[in-house]
Each structure stands twice: as structure tokens, then as C-alpha cells.
Amino acid sequence: MSTQRRREGRRIKSLPNWRVVRYADDFVVLVHGTEQDTEMLREEIAHVLRPMGLRLSSEKTRVVNMGEGFDFLGFHVQWRRKRGTNKWYV
């Protein structure tokens, strides 16, 4: 993981940022970048998991926009606009 300062530095340089959210044997990677950045990160994750004898399931692995949202551990995670403002939250 990186610090908030590192993420801000990467954002200033227009580099992608990501966060890993995990619970037991499930995880989600949240990426702030392009679809190409996401695909590159997916390959890196598969490369890291391979020596542990694990692999990404193509049936369960998908790339979605946060506006569309996704289900994780019984919760629907999605961007929402705060009522009366232009601020967005998850």
C-alpha cells in the first residue's frame, strides 16, 4: 500500500493509482486510471498469485466502472452523488 502523499504525487504526474480491499480470500482492486492501466495491473496480480499456486478466475474477474457498481460480500458498491452538491462518494 502507499501513503496518501504518494497517491497525490502519482495523481499530479497523471499516473494511475490503485487500492486493494480484501476480506479473507476475496479482494477487490480499485483503480484510478485508464482501462489499459487496469489490464496491466490484472496481469501483474496474476503474476504475483502464480507462485502461491493461485490464479484469477476468469468467471469471477471483471472490470466495471464505479458508476455501474459491483457486488462485494453482499454489498453493492457504487459512486453516488451527494444530494444538493456536486460531490461524489462510495
ChimeraX attribute file (.defattr): number of C-alpha atoms within 10 A of each C-alpha:
attribute: neighborCount
match mode: 1-to-1
recipient: residues
	/A:1	8
	/A:2	9
	/A:3	8
	/A:4	9
	/A:5	9
	/A:6	12
	/A:7	17
	/A:8	13
	/A:9	13
	/A:10	13
	/A:11	14
	/A:12	9
	/A:13	9
	/A:14	10
	/A:15	14
	/A:16	15
	/A:17	18
	/A:18	16
	/A:19	13
	/A:20	10
	/A:21	10
	/A:22	11
	/A:23	9
	/A:24	5
	/A:25	5
	/A:26	9
	/A:27	12
	/A:28	13
	/A:29	15
	/A:30	16
	/A:31	18
	/A:32	14
	/A:33	14
	/A:34	11
	/A:35	13
	/A:36	9
	/A:37	15
	/A:38	19
	/A:39	12
	/A:40	11
	/A:41	16
	/A:42	17
	/A:43	12
	/A:44	11
	/A:45	14
	/A:46	14
	/A:47	14
	/A:48	13
	/A:49	13
	/A:50	11
	/A:51	9
	/A:52	8
	/A:53	7
	/A:54	11
	/A:55	13
	/A:56	14
	/A:57	9
	/A:58	7
	/A:59	6
	/A:60	6
	/A:61	10
	/A:62	9
	/A:63	13
	/A:64	11
	/A:65	12
	/A:66	14
	/A:67	11
	/A:68	10
	/A:69	14
	/A:70	16
	/A:71	9
	/A:72	13
	/A:73	9
	/A:74	7
	/A:75	8
	/A:76	11
	/A:77	15
	/A:78	14
	/A:79	13
	/A:80	13
	/A:81	11
	/A:82	11
	/A:83	8
	/A:84	6
	/A:85	7
	/A:86	7
	/A:87	9
	/A:88	10
	/A:89	8
	/A:90	12
